[in-house]
Amino acid sequence: MARKIEILTYTNERGESVAFSHASVYHTNSVSGLSDVRNAIYSINSMGQDGDTYLGNRIESREIEIVGSIRERNKDQMREYRRRLNRVLNPQYAATLTYQYGDFVRVIDCKVDNAPVFTRKAIFQDFTIQLLCLNPFWRKESKTRDDIATWIGGLEFPVEIVPGWEIGYRQPSLIVNVYNDGDVQAGIRVEFRAIGVVKNPALLNVDTQEFVKLNYTMEAGDTLTVSTGYGEKEVTLKHGGIVTDAFRYLDVDSSYLQLSVGDNLFRYSAEENLENLEVSIYHDDLYLGV
């Protein structure tokens, strides 16, 4: 059985990557900032008041520092490794940092705060890398998808289909439980897909009675998408293969639905032709550390 080790992989927006671990040529000596977060607390006070009145709080951006050594004795080769590190960790590029330990994988968006700082030691070239994660939360590699209304494929046979054969069926439930496995609330991306004419599709949070509704009559093949994450709020319509802004169709009483930690019950609806509507919810579970 192979021994599991912790691996950090930095990948820039151009797809170039560098792996840091005890087994890599970019050997890690220490890493900080992977699990600790800073909580900013806001309060006010007035004359004669003992203590302060709590107003709110926020999780501040995350700083990650990687200290390591280029494990290469050949000076020419060492310079090549150093050059590659500088090229990949270009501060101009957006990037992601991936933490992996066996099958456990988490990803976070980051930017280079300070380009690699190199110091020459007796044998190896040491480096210090400082990354800034404006969004401090880790997430899984890909979004989680929950289908509320969809058609489920049945059996297929290499013969001519005859009347009465059931090759698929519609998922009967109007309600789905979307489970947020993360540590904090998270936004969602909800997709309304029409397989026929659908009037004014909507999604309701059963517990809070908050909803998102689109005042639009969809045609077969249309997709309405609503994203509610912080800094990611967007409403789009895909019609005839063309994607356009659709904020004007968003009902004025709609809310930007968020997933609470744990269970979240959602119900879909439409004013006409509900049976022609398919609904999927995508979300990232957000974690405070790895």
N, C-alpha and C positions, 0 to 999 in steps of 0.2 A: 504493500500500500504506500503510495507516494506521500511524502510529508507535505502538509499544507503550510504555505507561507503567505504573509501579507504582501500584496502587490498594489502599488499605486501607478496608474497609467494616465499620463497627461496627454490629451489629444487636442490639437488646435483646429480651428475651423477649416483648415485646408486638408485635414485628414492625417497630418503627420503626428506621430506619437513617440513618447519616450516612457519606458517602464522603470520604476524605482522599486527595488526590493533587495533583500539580502543575497539573492542569487543573480542579480543583474550587474552589468558592468558599472551601472550607476547605483552603487551600493548605498543603502540608507543607514545612517548612523542614528538619527532621531527624527521623529515627526511630531509636530504639535498642532493642535487645532482641529483634529478630526472629530472629537466628541464634545468638547467644551464650547458653550455658547455664552454670550453676554446678554443680560437682560436689563434694558434701560427702563427705569420706573419714573413716571411723571407724577408730581404732586404739587399742591399749593398750601400755603399757610397764611394766617392773618394775625394781627396783633391780639395778644391774649390767648391764642390757641396753643395748646400743648400738642406737640407733634405736628403731623402733616395730614392733609386729606388726599387720598389716593385718586388719581385721575385716569391712569392707564399705564400700559407698558408696551414694549415692543422688543423683539429679538433683534439684536444688532447684526451687522454683516460679520461674516466669519473670516478669520485670518488663519491661513495654513502655512506653516514653515517646514521645509524639508531640508535637512542637513545630511550630507553624504560625501562619498568619495568616488572618484573615477578609478576603478580598479584595473589599471593598465600601467605596466612598467615601461613599455616602449614609448618614448617621447613623441615620435611621429604619430603613432596610433592614438596616443592620449590627446594630441591636439585635434585630431579628427573627431574624437568623441566630444571634446569640449566645443568644437565648432558646431556639431549637430545639436548639442544642448542649447546653444545660443540661438540657432536657427528655429528650432521647434518652439522654444519658449519666447517667441517674439511678443513683446507687450502690445503690439498693434492688433493681435488676433484674439478673438474670443475663443474660449476653450472649455473643455470639461475635464474633470478629474474623476477617475473611476477607482474605487476601492474594491479589492477582491480578496477574499479568504476562502478558498475552496469554492463551494457553490454559492456563497454569500456575496452579493454584488450590490454596490450602491454607487450613485453618480451624483455629481454636483457641478453646477456651472461656475466658472472662475475666470479671472484675469490675472496676468502677471503683475504683481505690485512692484516688485523690484526684479530686474533681470538678474540671472545667476551671478552671484559673487564668488569668485574663485580665489583660493589661497593655496599656495604651494607648500606642501609638507615634505618630509624627508624622502618618502617613497611615492605616495599617491597625491593626486590633485583633489583637494577638497572643494565642495561647493555648498552654497546656501541659496535656497529658492524661497521666495515669499509670494504667496498667492492670496488674492482677495476674492471672496465669494459674496457678492452683493446680496444675492438670495442665499441665506445661511442654511437652507434645508437640503438634506440628501434625499434622493428618490431612487426608485427602482430603474432598471435599464429601459423599460418601455411602459407606456401607460396601461392601466388596467381598464378592460372593457366589460361593461355590463349591458346586455341586451334586454330591453323591456318588451318590446314588440318586434317580432321578427318571424320569418318563415324558416322552419327547420327541415332540412333535407331528409327524405326517406330513402328507401332502397332503390338501387338502380340495377337493371338487368339488360343484357345485350339483345333485347327482342323488341318488337313493335309494341308500343303502349296501347292498351285496349281500354275502353271506357270502364270506369269503376275502380281502376287501380289508384291507390293513394301513394304518390311519390314524394309528398311533403305535407306538412301540417303547420298551422299557425300556433305559435306559443300562446296559450289561452290567458295567462295572467295579465291584468292591467297594472299590477303593482310589483315592484322589485325592491329588494333590500340591497342597497349599495354600501358595502362595508369599507370604512376607512381604517386601514391598518396602521396609519401613521400616528405621529405624536401631536399634530396640530390640525386645525381645520384646513380644508383645501378646496380650490375651485374645481369646476368641472367643464368638460366640453360635451354638449348634448347635440346629437345629430337627429334631425327629423327627416326621414326619407319617404317619399311618396311612390307607391306602386300604382296609383290611380289618383283621381281628384280627391284632395283633402282640404277642408276649410279650417283655418285658424288652429293649428296644432299648439298644444300646451303641455307643460310638465309641472306637476305639483308636488311639493314636499308635504307628505301626509302629516308629519308631526308639527311643523311650524306654520303650515298653510301658505307659505310663500310659493310663488309660481313664476314661471317664465312662459310668455305667450307671444305668438307671432300672428299678427293680423294680416294674413296672406292666404290666398287660395292656391295651393300647390297642384301642379300637374304631374303626371307620371314621369319619373326620372329626376324630379327636383329634389334637392337636398338643402335644408336650412340648418345652419350650424350656429350655436351660441356658445361662446367661451366666457367664463366668469372668473377666471383666476386674476389675482392682483397684477396689474400691468399687462394683462393679456385679454382684456375685455374686447370682444369682437362679435359681430353678427354678420354672417355672409349667406348669400343665396347662390347655389349652383344650378343654373338653368341652361339647358342646351349645351352643356360642357363649359360654359363661361361662368366664372365666379365674380360676383359683384357685392358691394357693401349693401347690407340690408338692415341697418339700424332703424330706418324709417318704419319698418314693419313691427318693431318691438313695442308691445303694449305698454302704455305709460305706467301701469300699475305693476309691471314685472319687477322682480328682484333678481340680483345676480346670485343665484343659488350657490351655497357653500356646503361642503360635506363636513359634518361634525365628526369628531373622533368616535369610531364604533359604527353602530347601525344607522342607516338613513333610508327611510321608506319613500319611494317616489311612485307617482301614478301619472300616466299619460292620458291625454284626451284630445278631442277635436270636435268642432261644432257640427261637422258633417263628414260622413264616410270614414269613420274611425278605423274600419277594417282595412283601409288602404294605406295605413300609416305604420312605418317601422321606426323604432326609436332605440338609440344606443347612447350610453353615457361613458365617457372616457375620463379618467382621473389619475393624477399622480399622488400616491401616498407620500407624505413629507415627514422626514425624520430629523431629530435634533442631533443625532450622532451615528456612528457606525459601531 
